[in-house]
């Protein structure tokens, strides 16, 4: 199966020429070019590579989580790293690695929406250009040319950020200089910076003096030369609100599995008939519960829209209960002190001085803790759930961030 990958920085216009690469079934780029969509070679699928200038990648450490919880926890962990309002950003997350690490790709929501809805191109995946650069022991400064404004730095932990081109005097880009200051302050200064574009020895020497770390020559960056494993492991930005519907199965492939499917159906039929009675009973019970919650919400004076589902009714009743308690000068369960009191048994296990800041807002406590190991984070998350306190726990560059309260 062949794959055509196109390099985009915005929604594609019909008459706009963009760079592309054609990849064979083994993931090797066999042709490259730059043309309008009408001049692209035929391929079995089309993917888009989002230009580095429009994307940033953060890396966070999380305790072991169910896949459904990873996106929420990772988004919470990078909350203070977002530029601008959170609702204007689109976050896409990788699978959680064995060591707890998760990559979070951050891009403007309006840009992803424009690419998703573009009438000039339909893509099967949207991936970030910096995600294709494999991490190594130092930092990779990648660009096609020295004066390319679409450069980026890939850190050894998998995170990445865009760079402007060096100024007319050839000084180190301001974004890179600032990142090096922050890394030095956090004790995470790179061992070296590999310059992956054509640069003179004089440039390398100057940047080394300005950076305060060794700078070495590297091969000029070309996204089409990234290995097949990098493309396979790259985070697909078309997730969450922008996820694509899964493609229908091909009939020819399905027919190959007909004998196995027939056996599976025969085996499952016995199980289905044996459990259908119990399933029906559970459905009836769920219906009764839903009716009961709706009736309870209506009796409390809540509108039907506020209690459309059992979970919505429970949340609305909890809010109503809190309002009535407040009207009588009483505390509600998610008020600051009651919520913190329920969490105290789990928090008591933390070492003295571990809590650096604690703020309460909108039914949530947010605690910033000193850095600790992954086992301690996992134990804290377990103890909070056992205490009936909904929590999000995430490791940041500065330590651990903990949010207590209903999500």
N, C-alpha and C positions, 0 to 999 in steps of 0.2 A: 504494500500500500504506500503510495506516495503522499507527501505532505508539503503543501506550499505555505511558507511562513512569510508574513509581510510585516515590515517595521512601520509602526504608526505612532504619531504624536497627537492626533486629533481624529475626529470622525472623518472618514475618507470621502472626498468629493470625487465625482465620476471622472473628472478630467485631471485629477491630481496624480502625479507620478511618485511612487514610493519604492524603496528598496525591498527586494524579496529574495528568498532562497528556496530552492526546490530540493527536498530531501527524499532519499529512497527508503525502502522498507527497513533497512538497517540503521536509519537515522543519520546517514552521511549526506552532506550537502553536495549535490552533483552539478547544480547550476546556480548562478546568481545574476541579478540584473536590477534595473530600475525602470519602471514603466507604469502607465495607467493600468487600471484593472483589465481593460480589454486586451492588453498585451501580456498578461500573465500566462504562464504555461498551465496546461491542464493538470489537475491533481485530484486524488481521492478525497482529500480534506484540506481545509484552510484554517490556519491558526494565525493569530496576531501577536506581535511582540511589542509591548508598550515601551516607548523610548525612555531612557534612564532619567531624563530631565523631569519627568512627570511622576516619578514613583520613588518611594523610600521603603526600606526593609528594616524592621526592628526584630530583634531576637530576645525572647523571654524564656525564663525557666519556670515551669509549673509543676506542682505535684502530680502524681499519676491521676489522670482524669478519664472519665468516659468520653468518647469522641464527641457526643452531643454537647458537652460542657466546655470543650476546649476553646471555641470561638468566643464565648462570653468571658471566660477567664483571661484569655489573651488580650481581648479588647480592653478589659479593665486594667490590665498590667501596663498598657501603653497609653493610657488615658492622658497622662501628663506630658506625653511626647508629641501629641497632635498639634499641628499648626492650624489655628482657626477653630471654629465651632465643630464639635464632634459630629453633628448631623451632616456636615458638609464633606465628611471623609468616608471613604469606603475601605473597609478592612477585610482582607482575605487571609486565611491562616493555612499553614501546612499541617500535615499529620504530626502528632507529637512523637518526637524521637525517644529512643530508649532511655536517654539521660534526662528526659523531661523538657528538652528544648523545643520551642515552637517558633517558626518564622512568621512574622506578620507583615504582609505587604500592604502599604498604605498609599492610596491615590485619591485624587479629587472625585467625589461621587458624581459630579456633573459630567466629568470626562468619561467615566466608565459608562454612565447612562447613554451618553452620545455615541460611544463606540458600540454599545449593545444594540442600539436602535438604528444604527446606520443602514440606510437602504442600499448603499453601494457595495456592501460586503457583508457576508454572513460567516462568522467564524465559529469553529468548534471549541476553541480555547483562546483565552487571553492571558498571556504571561508577561512578566516584567523582565526587561533586558538585564538588570543587575542580578536577577535570580539565576542567570545562565553562567555567571562567572563563579567557578568553584573556589571555595575558600582555601587559603594555604596559611603558612606559619605567620606571615605578615599581612600588610594591607596591599591590595591591588588598586592602582590608580589607572583606570581603563578609559581609553578614548581611541577613536579611529585616527585622529590627527591631533597635534599639539594645540591647535586653535579651535578644536571642536567644543561647542557649548553643550554637547550631550554627553559629557564625561561623568564618571561616577567613581566612588571608592567602595571596594568590597572588603569588609573587615574579616578577620580570621574566624569570628563567631557566626558568620553568615549574614550579618546585618550589612546594610549599604545605604549610601546617601549620594545625591547628585552634586556635581561640581560645576562651577562656571569655568571658562577657559582662563588660563593665566593672563594677567593684564599685559599692556603693551611693553612694560618693563620686564616681563617674565617672572614676576614674583609668584610665590606660592598662592594658590587660590584661597580666598578668605575662609571658605567653608572648611577646607582641609586644615588650615592653621587653627581654627577654632576647635575642630574635632580633636586635634592633637593635644591642645591645652586641656580639654576635658578628659581625654584618656590618661594623660599624665596625672591629673588630679585624682582619678579613680584607680590609679595603679595598674592601668591596662594599656600602657604605651606599646605600640607595635615594635617588633624586633627589627623590621625594615619595611620600606615602601618600594614596591616593584612598579616602575613606571612603564606602562604597557601602551606606548605610542612612540613615534620617532622623536627623540630628544638628544641634544648634544651633550657631550661630557661636561661642558660648562654649565648647562642647565641642571644636570644631575647634581653637580657639585654645589650649585647655589641652593637648590631645594633641600639638599642634605643639611646645609648649614642652617637654613631657616627652620627646617622641621626638627632638627636636633636628633634625628635617627638616621641610620644608613638608608640611602636611596640607590637602587640598582636598576639597570636596564632590563626590560622585558620585551616580549613580542607584542607588536601592535594588536590591540583588541579588535576582533571581528566576531559579532554575535553569531554569524553563520558557521563559524568554526568551533562553536561550543560542542562538547561531546553529547552523544545521544542520551547518556544518563542524566545530564544537566537538564535537557528538555523534558525528560520523563519525570524528574523530581520537582520541576518548577511548579510553583503555586498557581493554580488557575484562579484568576480574579473573577471569573463568572461563577460566583457562589453567593449564597444568601439571596438577596432580592434580585440579583442578576443571573441566577442559575438558569441554565438551559434545560429544556425538557429532554429526557433521555431519548435517543433515537430508537425507532422501532426495530425489532429483531428482523434479520433477513430470513426469508422463507427457506432458502436453500440450506442455510446453516441449521435452522431449526429441524429440518427433516433428518439430518444426520443423527439427531438425538432422539428421534421418535421411539425406537425400541426401549431405550432407557427411561424415557418419560412415561411410556405405557406401564412399565413395571413400577415406577414410582407412584403413578396414579393409583394402581391397584393396591399398593401397600398403604397409601394414604387414605384410600376410601374407607377401609376398615376403621382407621383411627377417627376419621371425620364422622362416620355414622355413630361411633361409640360416644363421641363427645358433643354431638350436635344438641342433645338435650340439655347438657350442662351449659353450653354456649347460649342457648335460648334463654335459660334461666338467668344467666348473668346479664343478658341484654335487657330482660324485663326489670331486673333489679336496678340496673343503671338508669333505665327510663324512670323508674319510681323515685330514685334518688334525685334525678334532675328535676322532676315535678316537685319534690319536697323542697329542694333548695329554691326553686322559682317561687313556690307558694310562700316560703319563709321570707324571701326578699320582698315580695309584694305586700305581705303583712307588715313589713318594716317601713313601707312607704317608698320603696325603691321602684324606679321605672323598669319596664320590661326590657328596654335596651341595656340597662345596667346589669341585668341578670339573665342575659341571653344564654349563657352556659353555666354549669355548676361552678366552674372555677371563677368565672366572672361574678357570679352571685356571692360566692364566698369572699372575694376581694371587696366587693361593694359593701357587704355586711360588716366586714372588718373595718372599713373606713367609716361607716355609719356608727358603729360601736365606739370607735375612737372619738368621733365628733361628740357623741352624747356624753362620754366620760369627761371630755374637756369642758363641755358646757356646765358640768357639775363640779368642776375643779378637781377632777381625778385624773390620774395618769392612765394612758392606754398602753397595751403590750409593746408596741413599737416605738414608744417614746424613748428618749435618751436613756434615762436611768433603768427602767425595766428591761430594755433590750441589752444594756451593758451588764446588768445583774445576771441574766441568763447565760451570758458568755463568760462570766468570771471563772467558773470552774475550769474551762479550757485554757483561758488566758493565764491562770495562776501558775501553770507549768512553765511559762516563759521565764528566762533569767532576769534578774533585776536590771533595770535600765534598758530593756529590750524595746519598749514602746517609746519612739522618738516624738511622734505627734499623734493626736487623736482629734478628729472633728466629727460633728454630728450635723446632718442635713437631710431633710425629706425622708425621715424614717430609716436612715442608714448611719452607722458609725464607719468612718474610714480611718484605719490605723496604719501608720508607717512604722515598721519595725526594723531593728538592726538586722544586718545580713545573718542568715543562719543556713544550716544544711538542708538538703531536700527531704531527708527522713523526718526532721523536726517539723517541716512545713506540712508533710503528709499527715503526721500524727495530729497536728493542730487542726487541720481540716476535718479529720475523722472525729475528733472530740467535739468540735463545734456542731457537726451534724447530729451526733448522739445527744447533744444538749438541746436539740430542736432549734438551733440558730442558723438560718440560711446564711451562707458565707461564700465569698469568692476570695481565693488566696492566690497570689502571684508574686514571683520574684522579679524585681527590677534591678537596674544597675546599682541603685543606692541601697538596696536591701529587700524587704518584703512588704508588700502592700496587702492589706486585709480589709474587706468590706463586709460588714455585718448587717443583716436585715433582708427582707424579701426583695428578690431581684426585679 
